[in-house]
Amino acid sequence: MSQRSNDLGQPIGFPLDDWNGCPHPRGAEMQGRLCRLEPLDIERHASELFAAFAEDVDGRDWTYLPYGPFASEEDFRTWMFASCLSDDPCFFAVVDARNDRAVGMASYLRIEPGVGVIEVGHIHFSPPMQRRPISTEAMYLMMRQVFEVWGYRRYEWKCDALNAPSCAAAERLGFLFEGIFRQATIYKQRNRDTAWYSILDREWPRAQAAFEAWLDPSNFDADGNQRASLAAGMLAALAPLRQASS
């Protein structure tokens, strides 16, 4: 992207003369082939989510979240009532198309419609979602909604810098690592250095093509094993664009 200057010869950012902001994600529904995302409803989703999360018997999936695991469904519901009903974060349940049951949750947060910046977080996928294409499709649907439907400019992913699976997932999904904010916060009485990732609107068309090629049923053999990896597809799609604009 070429550099622009003002009348004083100072470098400035590219113009956004027609910018009018973006919608808020409240109330959205996203439909895919393997799952749908719907606004989190405690009465509709709490029991199914608690049962699905309980399959994580040693609680390892909660380590890098600031809450959980929950000893009982009542405790889980109490947390949901306190944490999941605001406009920011804006929570969604992931409903498996195979059985119409909620098996995961995620949210949009740090939502800034005026400047077109939004983050994905509070991602908690139960064992029935893990290592299945449904988890990738859920993230694809949320990203597609952000860029294609609402017109956001920047989509962020942040996680504990020690959370290697989350860092790897971010890069596999096309997010670019931007750096580490040292001692950014405290949770569960321990320090968190936060790793920052992002993907931009101008990168979305190439990322979308990589997602859709990977999610296509032809990319999987009879046993459900992938033929081509998403990470390789994203690298091939996005690396040339990012090198050209760096």
N, C-alpha and C positions, 0 to 999 in steps of 0.2 A: 504494500500500500504506500503510495507516494506521500511525501511529507508536504504539508501545507504551511503557509506563513501568512501572518497578517500584514497590514500596511507598514508596520514598524520592523518587519523582517524577522519577527519572532515565530518559532514553530508553534502551530496550533493543531488541535484535533480536527478530524473531518467533520463537515457540517451535517446537521440534522434538522434542516429547516422545516420539514413536514412532520416532525415528531409530535405525537399526541398522547403518549403514554399507553399503558396496557390494561386489560381487565384484571381484576382480582380472581384467583382460582376458586373461590368459594362456590360450592354447588356443582362443580364439574363432574361429568362421568366420562370414562374412557373405555372403549370397547375394543378388544383384540380378539384374535383367534383362540388363544389359550387361556385368557383371563379377561376380566374387566376390573376397572378401578372405580369405586363409588365412594361418595363422602362417608366417612366413618360414622356409624350409627351404633351407639353402645348397646341398645336393646337387640339390634339385628346381628351385630358382629362379635360382641364380647365373648360369649360362650364358645363360639367356633374358634376364635383366635386363641383363647386360653388353652383349649384342647390341642390345637396345632402346635403352639409354643411349648406345651408340656412334653412333646416328643423330644425336645432338647433336654435330656435327663440330667446332664451335669451342669446345665446353665451357661455353657461357654459362649452361647450366642448373645448373652447380655453383658459380657465383660466390658465392652467399649461403649455401652450406652449409659447415660447418667441415672438410669432407673432399672429396676428388675434385677434378678428374677422375682416373680411373685409367688408367694406360698399358697395362695388360694385364688379362686376366681373373684371372690369378694374384694381381695386386695387389688387385683388387677382392675376391677371395675372402679374402685375408689380412685386409683391413679388416673384412669381414663376420664372420669368426671372432672378431675382437677386439671388435667393436662391436654385433653384432646378436643375440646369444644370451642376453642377460640378461632379467630380468623387467621392467626399467625402464631404458631404453626397451624397449617390447614391440612388435617389428616385425611387419608384415604385408606380403605380396606382393599386388599387384592383378593378377588374372588376367583377361585379355580373353575374354569369352564367345564371340567370333567364331572364335577359333583355339586357345583353351585355353593361351595363352602368357602368362607373367608380363611385364608391361609397365610396372610402377611399384611403388613401395613407400611406406609411411607407417608411423608408429608412434604409440602412446600413450606418454606420458612424464610425469614429475613426478606419478606416480600416487599419489593419497591416498584410498584407499577409505574410511578412517575418517571423513573429513569430506565425501566425495563430490565431490572436485575432480580433474580429469584434463585433460591437455593433448594436443593433436594436433600432431605435428611430424615432422621428418625426412622431409618430403614430397618425393618426387622422382618426377615423372611424365615418362616418356620422350616424345619427339616423337610416336610413334603414339597417345599418350593426349591430347596437348594439343589444345585447341580442339575437343574432342569431348565429347558428353554423358557418356561413361564416366568422365571425371575428376570431374564433378559427382556422378555416382551413387556413386562411391567415397567421397567426402566425406560424402554423405548417409547411406550405410550405416554409416559409423563414428559419425556423430552419433546416428543412430537407436539404435544398439547402446548407446551411452553413456546416453541418457536413457530410452528405452523398455524396454530389456531389463535394464539394470543399475541404473537409478535414481540416477545421479549428479546432483548439484545444479548443477555449474558445469563448463563445457567451455571450455578456453582455446586461444588461438592466439597465438603470439609469433613475431616475425620481425625482421630487421634493418630499422630504420626507413627505410633508403634503398632497400629492396627494394620498389619501387612495385608490381610485379605481385602480390607476396604480400599487400601491404596491401589492394590492390583486391580480390583473391580473398577475403580474410577478410570484407570488408564485403558482397561479393556473396553469400556463403554465410550471411549473417545474424549474423555476429559484430559486437559493438559495440566501437568504439575506446575504450580506457580511459586511454591516455596513453603517454608515452615514458619509459623508464628510461634516463637518460643514462649513457654510458660503463659499460654494464651488464656487458660482457665483452670479451674479445679472441679473435679467431679469424683464422687465416691471417695472423698478424702485423699485424692492423689492428684498430682500435676498432670496437665495435658498440654503437650506441644501439638499445635494443630497444623495439619497438612492441608493446603489449599489447592483446589483444582477448578478448572472452568472449561466451558465450551461456548463458542460464540455463534450468533445467528448466521454469519457468513460461512461458518463451517458446517452448519446443519445439513445442507443438501448432500454433501459427501458422506457425512455420518449416517444420514438416513438411508442412503443407498447401501452402505456397509451393513447396517442393521437388517434391512429387508432381505439382502442376499443371504445373510446368516440365518435368519428366521424362516426362510423358505423351506417347506418340508423336504424339498429335494436335497437340502444340505445335510440330511440325516439318513443313516443307513437303517436297515430293518431292525436293528437293536437300539436305535435311538442315539447312536454315536455320531458326533459331528464329522463332516468331511473336511471342512475348512474352518479355521478358527476365526472368531470375531476379532481378537486382538490383532491378528495379521491383516485382516480386512480393514480395520480402522487405521492401522499404521500406513498401509498403502494409500488409503483415501485421504488422510489428513496431513501426513508428513510433508508432501510437496507444497500444499497450501500454506502451512505454517512456516516452512523454510522461506518461502517467497515473501512473507509479510514480516519476518523477523528483522 
